[in-house]
């Protein structure tokens, strides 16, 4: 199975038609560190991506596969580490853009355009991973809200705050 990295692109001319072309992500510790930094995560402990690219029609390729990872993010309230296991399937379609738009109307609903005749398979995998992670991670017993320092009682919303406290009782 051919290996790809987080920066790999696949030239669609190298894709064998009418057959599955398998690719497996290969990463180094530096790659995982750079990805964690890119997304603002504490760490990525495990990342496994296996994708299949198949030419399904003229100027049309499907990318399917499995992405799994173990990541650690910071809780948005407390800053404590929050571990998360991610495991999902990916299904994307890529199409070649037509040079003369007045000849054919190309609608990209649900499809991505090729970039210079290539599928940016590394970026597809990385962006999909980023979207699959919990956007606002919280530890289990994190408070709904918190405050830092002295709270002024004469702030613009003090009256509303007092009414809210009355209604809660």
Beta strands, then each sheet from edge to edge (+ up, - down):
strand 1: 2-4
strand 2: 10-11
strand 3: 21-25
strand 4: 43-57
strand 5: 60-74
strand 6: 81-95
strand 7: 112-113
strand 8: 118-119
sheet 1: 1+ 3+ 4- 5+ 6- 7-
sheet 2: 2+ 8-
end
